[in-house]
């Protein structure tokens, strides 16, 4: 028999709970740790996490158990044009401005999209729509619209983006990022058969959504790589350490967002470890070496890092750059764009 870790109710016919959210390509799931009601109630924490990591999800386009949710678009910038990238790699952006001065109509158009794509079709459709709007505003006829459209296309030229396009992003906007990671850590501990009794304080912190407390037990972890390298993985390492009296989980999402969560600061159980690492491109589990933190000082030092004041650590950027290198290595495509210029019509 199993019980909900939030309310203690006996579990029957519950919905699947994904330890790592399905929207991120997480595949570990169970019906034996949380009731459907509380699963639903905590789903906003999954959503915040997914929003925070949407730019990573977009580039990897992971296979998901639940394909109902579309993978988010990400905003990028190319030649000063806001560009929106779909998870299939297609991107489009349109900058359009019309000015009239003493009867002279100037169109400032910048058009960027992946060549020969659905995005291109949509972008050109949008361009024509904008031209029709201008025609209406400045009393131009349909022939003018066609002329302007053809002229813009004739003068556009193909460019090849020679470097990967990076997106800008904000992490932990909700301030609840570490509660989301605490939920993953608790989920994994219970998934592998851990006992609620060992993590009561951690469960209370999650239940109360105690942000102050969660910052005392969770933080970014970039001390060492604890997951397979040269691939993009979701990794979980659970350690019960009777010597340091700590029970903790190391979590790495997309081999980029790495976090430690202490589930019990006064752990009195036996030594044990569990690992899980899933390669998102190869779609398979990989062996993961067990990797323990050696000293209490190291844990204290990690938890002391003030991410609220200092933001995420520089190592995150290094991981992100390596992530992009791996993404482009796997895609082996050129992203092509066309762009245009200011013209008097
Ligand atoms: Zn419940």
Boltz pocket constraint, residues with backbone or C-beta under 6 A from the ligand:
constraints:
  - pocket:
      binder: B
      contacts: [[A, 4], [A, 5], [A, 6], [A, 7], [A, 8], [A, 9], [A, 34], [A, 35], [A, 36], [A, 37], [A, 38]]
      max_distance: 6.0
